[in-house]
Amino acid sequence: MDMIDPKLIREDPDLIRRSQARRNAPVELVDRAVAADQNRRSTIAKFESTRASQKKIGGQIAKASDEERKELLAKTKELAAEVKSLQAQADEAEKEFHDVAMALGNIVIDDVPEGGEDDLYVIDEWGTPRDFEAEGFEAADHLEIGEKIGALDMERGAKVSGSRFYFLTGPGAMLEFALIQHSLSKALEWGFQPMIAPALVKPSAMDGTGFLGQAADDVYHLERDDMYLVGTAEVSLAGFHSDEILPQETLPRHYAGFSSAFRREAGSYGKDTRGIFRVHWFDKFEMFVYCAPEDAEAEHQKLLGYEKDFLTSLEIPFQVLDVASGDLGLSAARKYDCYAWFPGQQRYREVTSTSNCTTFQARRLNIRMRGEDGVRPLATLNGTLCAMTRIIAAILENYQNEDGSVTIPKVLRPYLGGRERFEVL
């Protein structure tokens, strides 16, 4: 299982150093990877050379005289011990290289903007936020609205499961079911194959997608079973073709996977504690693409286009951000986020994300493609179609009325029997 292309470590370590620096990630990891690679290759060469000598002498024993045979047997015994020792050294060197190389992030695409999580590069926007002041009332946040119409029950969510858990009740549940249907309809319109993906995965799938690196603290681990709860169906969908070779003529492959998602939200203590914006569990439709590496950037633009189409269909104002290099996850070479307008907070907040992971995840998961150029790693990309709780929160805030009722977005009404609004209880 490779990580980034091992050839780069040998032939262009400066490229990796520049990428690590842009990520605000440890650059010294590259030096450690270069040293570990040299040690690994020299140790393996010694092992193979000694084993070859052992085999050569072994072949001479049958033809040797009694006196020579004793000497040769003694020599093979000596070499056998040396081979065993060198095998252990080679295995250790291989592990050392693997561990350090797995910690390196994907190579950041050249024109990704510099900076960290506070550097927000808005590259597009759609829609105009409602002027609630002109309508004669102040916008409430989604929790206040949701409680008025009986869409949310945070108190009982906390009673049953703890903080950052909730029940979607009545209109809240109806909105999720409508959004699931709308997401499915859109996915089919765009040519995606719908999937119901497992929310529990093996360590190989979690590690292969890069979620056991810098994001490990945010992942739920079931120690007794050594299984992980996914934070996104991206993990399951990436693992779907692990250890496979896909014919190039079957690419690109587009999957839309639905699953529950679980996040510990480590490091977010005190942030977004109201309502369902930042929670430990939610349902999500995730888009996932397998394609040839040379098609990855074009596929990335398509995924962003689908996310914009989805938000536009709900008529929720949003901005598109080109995520700064220092705010990229381990596996992303480039990422775009869509931030929807939340009038109750008077700001834009992230609701979707799409990442081009180039060949990074495919190398870690041993997914390849076979074409005229032979067998080589392919590229993977992912994108949020609909993270239910955040979209529900955005709908409640953007579609609220002065009397506390909520108008239902036109595009969702067919899934709710033509209902036009949710009234105050």
C-alpha positions in Angstrom: 0.0 0.0 0.0 1.6 3.3 -1.2 0.6 6.8 -0.2 1.8 9.6 -2.4 3.9 8.3 -5.4 7.1 6.8 -3.8 9.0 7.9 -6.9 8.4 11.6 -5.8 10.2 10.9 -2.5 13.3 9.8 -4.4 13.2 12.0 -7.5 11.5 15.3 -6.3 11.4 15.6 -2.5 11.4 19.4 -2.9 7.9 19.2 -4.5 6.7 17.4 -1.4 8.5 19.9 0.9 6.7 22.8 -0.8 3.4 21.0 -0.5 3.9 20.2 3.2 4.9 23.9 3.8 1.7 25.1 2.1 -0.3 22.8 4.2 1.3 24.2 7.4 2.4 20.5 7.9 5.8 19.3 9.2 8.3 19.6 6.4 10.9 17.5 8.3 8.7 14.4 7.5 10.0 14.6 4.0 13.6 14.3 5.2 12.6 11.4 7.4 10.8 9.7 4.4 13.9 10.2 2.1 16.2 8.7 4.8 13.8 5.8 5.5 13.5 5.1 1.8 17.3 4.9 1.4 17.6 2.7 4.4 14.7 0.5 3.2 16.2 0.0 -0.3 19.8 -0.7 1.0 18.5 -3.2 3.6 16.4 -5.0 1.0 19.4 -5.1 -1.4 21.6 -6.7 1.3 18.9 -9.2 2.2 18.4 -10.2 -1.4 22.1 -10.5 -2.1 22.7 -12.7 1.0 19.7 -14.9 0.2 21.0 -15.3 -3.4 24.4 -16.4 -2.0 22.6 -18.8 0.3 20.7 -20.4 -2.6 23.8 -20.6 -4.7 25.7 -22.5 -2.0 22.7 -24.7 -1.4 22.8 -25.7 -5.1 26.5 -26.7 -4.7 26.0 -29.1 -1.8 24.7 -32.1 -3.8 27.8 -32.1 -6.1 30.3 -31.4 -3.3 32.7 -34.0 -1.7 32.1 -35.0 1.9 34.8 -32.5 3.1 33.4 -29.7 1.0 29.9 -30.5 2.0 30.6 -30.0 5.7 32.1 -26.6 4.9 29.2 -25.7 2.6 26.6 -26.8 5.2 28.3 -24.7 7.9 28.3 -21.7 5.5 24.6 -22.1 4.6 23.8 -22.3 8.4 25.7 -19.1 8.9 24.0 -17.5 5.9 20.6 -18.7 7.0 21.0 -16.8 10.3 22.2 -13.8 8.5 19.2 -14.0 6.0 16.8 -14.2 8.9 18.4 -11.2 10.6 18.4 -9.2 7.4 14.7 -10.2 6.7 13.8 -8.7 10.1 15.8 -5.5 9.4 14.2 -5.2 5.9 10.7 -5.6 7.4 11.5 -3.0 10.1 12.9 -0.6 7.4 9.8 -1.1 5.3 7.5 -0.4 8.2 9.5 2.7 9.2 9.2 4.1 5.6 5.5 3.2 5.4 4.7 4.9 8.7 6.4 8.2 7.8 5.2 8.2 4.2 1.6 7.6 5.3 1.8 10.8 7.4 2.6 13.0 4.3 -0.4 14.9 2.9 -1.4 14.8 -0.8 0.4 17.1 -3.1 -1.4 20.4 -3.2 -2.4 21.6 -6.7 -0.3 24.6 -7.8 -2.9 27.3 -7.9 -4.7 26.5 -4.6 -4.6 29.8 -2.6 -2.2 30.1 0.3 -3.3 30.4 3.9 -5.2 28.7 6.7 -8.8 28.2 8.0 -9.3 31.9 8.5 -8.4 32.8 4.9 -11.7 32.6 3.0 -11.4 32.9 -0.8 -14.9 33.5 -2.2 -14.9 32.7 -5.9 -18.6 32.7 -6.6 -22.0 33.5 -5.1 -25.6 33.0 -5.8 -28.8 34.6 -4.5 -29.6 37.6 -2.3 -30.3 37.1 1.4 -33.8 38.1 2.5 -34.1 41.5 4.1 -36.0 40.6 7.3 -35.8 44.1 8.6 -37.7 45.3 5.5 -40.3 42.6 6.2 -40.8 44.0 9.7 -39.3 41.3 11.9 -36.0 39.9 13.2 -34.8 36.5 11.9 -34.7 33.8 14.5 -32.2 30.9 14.5 -33.2 27.4 13.4 -33.5 26.1 17.0 -36.0 28.6 18.0 -38.0 28.1 14.8 -37.7 24.3 14.9 -39.1 24.2 18.4 -42.0 26.4 17.5 -43.2 24.1 14.7 -42.2 20.9 16.5 -39.4 20.0 14.2 -36.6 19.4 16.8 -36.3 18.0 20.3 -32.8 18.7 21.6 -33.7 18.2 25.3 -34.8 14.6 24.7 -31.9 14.0 22.3 -29.6 14.9 25.2 -31.6 12.8 27.6 -31.3 9.7 25.4 -27.8 10.2 23.9 -26.0 13.2 25.4 -25.0 16.6 24.2 -25.0 17.3 20.4 -27.7 14.7 19.8 -31.3 15.4 18.8 -34.6 14.0 17.6 -36.0 15.2 14.3 -39.7 15.3 15.0 -42.8 15.9 12.8 -41.8 18.6 10.3 -38.0 18.0 10.9 -38.4 14.3 10.0 -40.6 15.2 7.1 -38.0 17.6 5.8 -35.2 15.0 6.0 -37.3 12.4 4.1 -38.1 15.0 1.4 -34.5 16.0 1.1 -33.5 12.3 0.7 -36.0 12.0 -2.1 -34.8 15.3 -3.7 -31.2 14.2 -3.4 -31.9 10.9 -5.0 -33.8 12.6 -7.8 -30.9 14.9 -8.5 -28.3 12.1 -8.3 -30.3 10.1 -10.9 -30.6 13.2 -13.1 -26.8 13.6 -13.0 -26.2 10.0 -13.8 -25.0 8.7 -10.4 -25.6 5.2 -9.2 -27.4 5.4 -5.8 -25.9 3.3 -3.0 -26.8 2.7 0.7 -23.3 2.5 2.3 -22.2 0.9 5.6 -21.5 3.3 8.4 -19.2 0.8 10.1 -15.8 0.1 8.4 -12.6 -1.7 9.0 -9.4 0.2 9.9 -8.0 -0.3 6.3 -10.9 1.7 4.8 -10.6 4.5 7.4 -6.8 4.7 7.1 -6.9 4.3 3.3 -9.0 7.5 2.9 -6.7 9.5 5.2 -9.0 9.8 8.2 -6.6 8.2 10.8 -4.0 11.0 10.3 -4.7 14.5 11.4 -8.5 13.7 11.7 -8.1 10.7 14.0 -9.3 12.5 17.1 -12.7 13.2 15.4 -13.4 9.5 14.6 -15.4 7.1 16.8 -13.5 3.8 17.3 -15.2 0.6 18.5 -12.2 -1.0 20.2 -13.8 -4.3 21.0 -14.5 -5.0 17.3 -11.7 -2.8 15.9 -14.2 -1.0 13.7 -14.8 2.7 12.9 -18.0 4.7 12.5 -17.7 6.7 9.4 -17.8 10.5 9.4 -19.0 10.4 5.8 -20.0 7.8 3.2 -16.8 8.8 1.3 -14.9 6.2 3.4 -17.2 3.3 2.5 -17.5 4.4 -1.2 -13.7 4.7 -1.4 -13.3 1.2 0.1 -15.9 -0.2 -2.3 -13.3 -0.9 -5.0 -10.2 -1.4 -2.8 -7.7 -4.0 -4.1 -9.4 -3.9 -7.5 -8.3 -3.1 -11.1 -11.0 -1.2 -13.0 -11.0 -1.3 -16.8 -10.4 2.3 -18.1 -13.4 2.1 -20.4 -15.7 1.7 -17.4 -14.5 5.1 -16.0 -15.6 7.5 -14.8 -17.8 5.8 -12.2 -20.2 8.0 -10.3 -21.7 6.8 -7.0 -24.1 8.6 -4.6 -24.0 7.0 -1.2 -26.4 7.5 1.7 -25.3 6.7 5.2 -25.4 8.0 8.7 -22.2 10.0 9.7 -20.6 10.2 13.1 -18.2 12.8 14.3 -16.7 13.3 17.8 -16.3 17.0 17.0 -13.0 17.1 18.9 -11.7 20.6 19.3 -15.1 22.2 18.8 -16.0 22.5 22.5 -18.2 25.5 23.0 -18.7 26.1 19.2 -22.2 25.9 17.6 -23.7 24.3 20.7 -27.2 25.5 19.8 -29.4 23.3 17.6 -28.3 20.9 14.9 -25.6 22.7 13.0 -22.7 20.8 14.6 -23.7 17.4 15.9 -22.3 14.0 16.6 -24.5 12.2 14.2 -26.4 13.1 11.1 -27.5 11.5 7.8 -25.8 12.4 4.5 -25.9 11.8 0.8 -22.3 11.8 -0.6 -21.1 11.9 -4.2 -18.0 9.8 -5.1 -16.1 9.6 -8.4 -13.5 7.2 -9.7 -11.8 8.4 -12.9 -8.5 8.6 -14.8 -6.1 11.1 -13.1 -6.0 13.3 -16.2 -9.8 13.8 -15.9 -9.8 14.5 -12.1 -9.8 18.4 -12.3 -12.7 18.4 -14.8 -14.7 15.9 -12.6 -14.0 18.2 -9.7 -15.6 21.1 -11.5 -18.7 18.9 -12.3 -19.1 18.0 -8.6 -19.0 21.6 -7.6 -21.6 22.3 -10.3 -23.8 19.6 -8.8 -23.5 21.1 -5.3 -24.4 24.6 -6.6 -27.3 23.1 -8.6 -28.7 21.4 -5.4 -28.5 24.6 -3.3 -29.9 26.7 -6.1 -32.9 24.3 -6.4 -33.6 25.0 -2.7 -33.3 28.7 -3.4 -30.9 29.2 -0.5 -28.3 32.0 -1.0 -24.7 30.7 -0.9 -21.0 31.5 -1.6 -18.4 29.2 -3.1 -14.9 29.1 -1.4 -11.6 27.9 -2.8 -10.2 26.4 0.4 -6.8 27.6 1.4 -3.8 25.2 1.3 -3.4 25.1 5.1 -7.0 24.1 5.6 -7.0 21.0 3.4 -7.5 17.6 4.8 -4.7 15.0 4.4 -6.1 13.5 1.2 -7.3 16.6 -0.6 -5.2 18.2 -3.3 -7.9 20.9 -3.7 -11.2 21.5 -2.0 -14.2 23.8 -2.7 -16.8 24.6 0.0 -20.2 26.0 -0.4 -21.3 28.3 2.4 -25.1 28.9 2.8 -26.6 32.0 4.3 -27.9 31.6 7.8 -30.0 34.7 8.6 -30.3 33.7 12.3 -26.5 34.0 12.6 -26.2 36.8 10.0 -23.4 34.9 8.2 -22.5 32.3 5.7 -21.7 28.8 7.0 -20.3 25.6 5.4 -22.9 23.2 4.1 -21.1 21.3 1.3 -17.6 20.4 0.4 -16.0 18.7 -2.6 -12.4 17.4 -2.8 -10.1 16.2 -5.5 -8.0 13.5 -3.9 -6.0 12.8 -7.1 -4.4 9.3 -6.8 -3.7 9.6 -3.0 -6.6 7.5 -1.7 -6.4 5.0 -4.6 -2.7 4.3 -3.8 -3.5 3.7 -0.1 -6.4 1.5 -1.0 -4.7 -0.3 -3.9 -7.2 0.7 -6.5 -5.9 0.8 -10.1 -7.1 1.1 -13.7 -6.1 -0.9 -16.7 -5.9 0.9 -20.1 -3.7 1.1 -23.1 -0.9 2.5 -20.9 -1.0 -0.6 -18.7 -2.1 -0.7 -15.0 -1.8 2.5 -13.0 -3.5 4.2 -10.0 -6.7 6.1 -10.7 -8.1 9.2 -9.1 -10.9 9.6 -6.5 -13.1 12.6 -5.8 -15.9 13.2 -3.3 -18.5 15.9 -2.7 -21.4 16.5 -0.3 -24.8 16.2 -2.0 -26.8 16.8 1.1 -25.8 16.9 4.8 -29.3 16.7 6.2 -29.1 18.6 9.5 -27.3 21.6 8.1 -29.6 21.9 5.1 -32.7 21.5 7.4 -31.2 24.3 9.6 -30.7 26.5 6.5 -34.2 25.9 5.3 -35.8 26.7 8.7 -33.8 30.0 8.9 -34.3 31.1 5.3 -37.9 30.1 5.0 -39.2 31.4 8.3 -42.2 33.7 8.5 -43.1 36.4 11.0 -45.8 34.3 12.7 -43.2 31.5 13.3 -44.4 29.2 10.6 -42.0 27.9 7.9 -42.7 27.9 4.2 -41.6 24.7 2.5 -39.2 25.1 -0.5 -41.2 24.6 -3.7 -38.9 21.8 -4.9 -39.7 19.7 -1.8 -43.4 20.1 -1.8 -44.1 17.1 -4.2 -42.5 14.8 -1.6 -44.7 16.2 1.1 -48.1 15.7 -0.5 -48.1 19.3 -1.9 -47.9 20.8 1.7 -46.8 24.5 1.5 -45.9 25.3 5.1 -45.4 24.0 8.6 -47.5 25.9 11.1 -46.6 26.9 14.7 -47.9 24.3 17.2 
